[in-house]
């Protein structure tokens, strides 16, 4: 079973497009788009395990320039 999550991202002013582009290049990221509202970018990603999610995806997301805050929302199935 894979782990999937949406990550809501706030960026520095004027950085949403470059952040979305950089996130799209990360392996495991399936969606990265600019949005309006309290967050500037929303992304969806998946990994084989929670450990892989943190090690492979979140560590790379945190290194993207222009990101000021993130909120990770794991997907649950009913």
C-alpha positions as CSV (number, residue, x, y, z in Angstrom):
1,X,0.0,0.0,0.0
2,X,1.4,3.4,-1.0
3,X,1.3,6.6,1.0
4,X,-0.4,9.6,-0.7
5,X,-0.7,13.1,0.6
6,X,-1.6,16.6,-0.5
7,X,0.8,19.3,0.7
8,X,-0.5,22.9,0.9
9,X,2.3,25.4,0.4
10,X,2.8,29.1,1.2
11,X,5.5,30.9,-0.8
12,X,7.3,34.2,-0.8
13,X,5.5,36.8,-2.9
14,X,5.8,36.1,-6.6
15,X,7.4,32.7,-6.2
16,X,4.3,30.4,-6.6
17,X,5.1,29.6,-10.3
18,X,8.7,28.8,-9.8
19,X,8.0,26.7,-6.7
20,X,5.3,24.7,-8.6
21,X,7.8,24.1,-11.4
22,X,10.5,22.9,-9.0
23,X,8.1,20.6,-7.2
24,X,6.9,19.0,-10.4
25,X,10.5,17.8,-11.0
26,X,10.6,15.9,-7.8
27,X,10.2,12.1,-8.2
28,X,7.0,11.0,-6.5
29,X,5.2,14.3,-7.0
30,X,2.1,13.7,-9.1
31,X,0.6,17.2,-9.1
32,X,1.9,20.7,-8.4
33,X,-0.3,23.7,-9.2
34,X,-0.6,27.3,-8.2
35,X,-3.9,28.1,-6.4
36,X,-5.5,31.2,-4.8
37,X,-6.5,31.6,-1.2
38,X,-4.5,31.1,2.0
39,X,-2.0,28.8,0.1
40,X,-0.1,29.5,-3.1
41,X,0.6,26.0,-4.3
42,X,-1.0,22.6,-3.8
43,X,0.8,19.4,-4.6
44,X,0.1,15.7,-4.4
45,X,2.7,13.1,-3.9
46,X,3.0,9.4,-3.3
47,X,5.7,7.0,-2.0
48,X,5.9,3.3,-1.0
49,X,6.0,4.0,2.7
50,X,5.8,6.9,5.2
51,X,9.6,6.6,5.7
52,X,10.1,7.0,2.0
53,X,7.6,9.8,1.8
54,X,9.7,11.8,4.4
55,X,13.1,10.8,3.2
56,X,12.6,11.0,-0.6
57,X,9.8,13.6,-1.0
58,X,9.5,15.9,2.0
59,X,13.3,16.5,2.4
60,X,13.4,17.6,-1.3
61,X,10.3,19.8,-0.9
62,X,11.8,21.6,2.1
63,X,14.9,22.4,0.0
64,X,12.9,24.3,-2.7
65,X,13.7,28.0,-2.5
66,X,10.7,30.3,-2.0
67,X,8.7,28.0,0.3
68,X,7.8,29.6,3.6
69,X,5.3,27.1,5.1
70,X,3.8,23.7,4.4
71,X,0.9,21.7,5.6
72,X,0.9,18.0,4.8
73,X,-2.5,16.2,4.6
74,X,-2.2,12.4,4.2
75,X,-4.9,10.8,2.1
76,X,-7.1,8.3,4.0
77,X,-9.2,5.7,2.4
78,X,-12.6,4.6,3.8
